[in-house]
């Protein structure tokens, strides 16, 4: 996907911020639609598809975290949260809600642009139709390595952009442990314990989609002192 053909949805109740972000991102080459609150965003999403959504957390009525959790039930579209709370626990809460990244307010518009582009780069491109499928089997789960798609029977398992990238990293090295620090680096995140903890949250979410018993993982294993490992059948 080219950054310049991506369609973004901005959801923020502050009209000034919403307008400034929309103009800035449009000047940066994106197609941008704006919504003033969660209800407005739902109406927009009923008729349009987006490549990425930017949600403000602190909104009247339904807040951004609640909207994010709800959207994750039906949408795999990448989500970036804007939050006035910069504490680690608040950021983890956003990731647990299904967000792919977060950006504390106040922020520089250029940083938002960099994060959006980084997320879009992590979304796997669809492989050509003629490409031979490379499938990993994880019990009842099938993972198509070429398309970055996960299936359970005839049902497509919805993955976030970050979950897609994690599966891409693990499937490239099945049976090999990857450290948390390496995962942080390959995901394009800043180094540090907070980001490694964020990876742990993403792994927990991914296990819920792969494992029959996420508390006793069979396929996405923890390797003590080494990191995480994908162990397909």
N, C-alpha and C positions, 0 to 999 in steps of 0.2 A: 504493500500500500504506500503510495506517495503521500507525504505529509500534506501536500497541497491539494489533494482531492478529498481529504477527510472532513466529515460533517460532525461538528461538535454541538452538544447541548449544554448551555450554561444555565444553572438554576440558582438564583440568588434573590432574596427579597429586597435587597438594597438597590434601588433603581440606578443610582449613580455608579456603583461598582459594576452592576450588570451591564450598563451601557458602555462603560470604559473597557471592560473585558471583551465585550462583543466587538467593539471597534478595533481594539488592539489585535485580537486574534484574526479578524478579517484582513487587516493590513498584513498580517503574517502569512496569509495565503489559505486560511481555512474558510469553509462554509460554516456559519455559526447561527444557531437558533437559540433564543433566550426565553426562559420561563421565570415568572415572578415568585412561584411557590410550588410545593409538591403537587397540588391539585392541578395547576396549570401544566406542569411537566407531564403528568399522566395523560392529559388530553392531547398534548403534542405527541407523546410516544405512541398513542393509539393510531396515529396516521403516518409516522415517519420513523425510519431507522437511522441510528447514529453510530459513528465509529468510536466515540468516546463521550462520556458525560462528566461534567464538572459540577459537583453539588456542594452548596454551602451547608454546613452542619447546623448552625444556629438560625433557624427560620421559624416564624410563628406557625402555629398549627402543627402539621406533621414535619418533624425536623429531618435534616439530611441523613442521619443515621437510620432512622426508621424507613425513609424512602429507599435508601441503599439496600437494606435487608429485604424489603418487599420486591424491589427490582431484581434482586439476585434469584428470586424464585422463577423468573420467566426470561431474564435477559443475561447474556454472557458479555455484553458490552463493557469495555473497561470503564472504571469509575475512579475519578480523582476527587477527594474530599478537601474542601477548604474549611479550616477550623480556626477559631480564635484561641483554642486551647492547645498549647504546645507540649503539655506534659506527656511522658511516655505512655502512661495508662490510657490517656485519651486517644493517642495514635493507635495503640493496640486495639482499642474498642472499635475504631474505624475499620481496621483490617479484618477484625472478627465479623463485622457487619457485611463484609464482602468487597470492600474497596481495594483497588490495586495500588493506590498510593495516597498520600495526604500532603497538604501544604499548609503550615500554620500561618495565620494572619498576624501582622501585616507581612506582605511579601512583595518582591519585585516582579513586575509582569514578565520580565525576561526569564526569571526562574520558573514561573508557571509554564511558559513556552517550552523551556528545556525539558521539564517533567512530562508535558503532553507528548512531545516528540519522542522521548525515551519510552513511554508506554506504548505508543503506536509502533515503534520499532520492535517491541517484544511480541506483538501479535503475529503469529506465523502466517506466512503467505500460503495460499491454497496451491497445492501441487497440480501440475498439468494432468488432464484427464487420462493421458496415455501412460502416465507413470505407474509402474508396478507397485501395488500396495505392499507396505512393510508393516506387519501387524504384530504387536506384542499382546500376549494373553495373560490376563491377571484374574484367574478364576472366571467368573461370569462376565468380566469386563474385557473389551477389546480396545486397544489403543492403536490407531492408524498413525504411524510415525510421519508419513508423507504429508498428510492433511492436518495433523495436529488435532485429530478428533478422537473422542472417547465414546464408546457405545456399550450399552448393556442390552443385549438382545437386539430388538429393533428400535430401541430408544436412544437418542443422542443425549449423552451426559453433558450438561452445560458447564463449561469451564471459564473462569475469568482469564484475563490476559496474563496475569501472573501465574496462575495455575497452568496455563498452556506452556509458558516459558519453563516452568519447573519440570513438566513432563518431557519437554524437548531436551532439557539438560540431563535428566535421569535416563531417558530412553537411549540417549547417545552413548551411555556407559552402563548398560545393565550389569548387575552383579558387582559394581564397583562403588565404594563409598565416596561420597562427595562431602567435604567439610562445610560447615555453616558459613565460614568466612569465604570460601570459594563460591558458594551459592549467592551470597550477598554481592560479591564482585561481579559474577556473571549476570545477575539481575540488574546491574547498573546502579546499585545503591551505594550510599556513603558507608564507609567502614565503621564498625563500632558494635558494642554489645546490644544497643537498642535495636539496630537493624538485624542482628542475629536473632534476637527474640522475635522480631517481626517475621523472620523466615520460619521460626517454629510455629507461629500462628498459621502461616500459609500452609505448612505441612499438615497441621492438624485438620484444616479445612479440606485439603486434598484427600487425606485419608478417609474422610467421611464419604467421599464419592467413589473410593476404590475398595475399601475394606469392608467385609461383612461385620467385623468387630474392630472398629478403629482403635480401641484401647489395647488390643493385642494384634498389631499389624502383621500381616503375612507377606504383603507385597512391597509396601513402602516402609522399609525397616530402619530402625535406629541402630547404628553400629557404634558401640560405646567407644568414646575417644576418637572416633573417625568421622562421624557425621551421619548422613542418611544414604540409603542404597535402595534402588529399585530391583526387586527380585522376581522377574516374570516367570511363568510356568515354563 
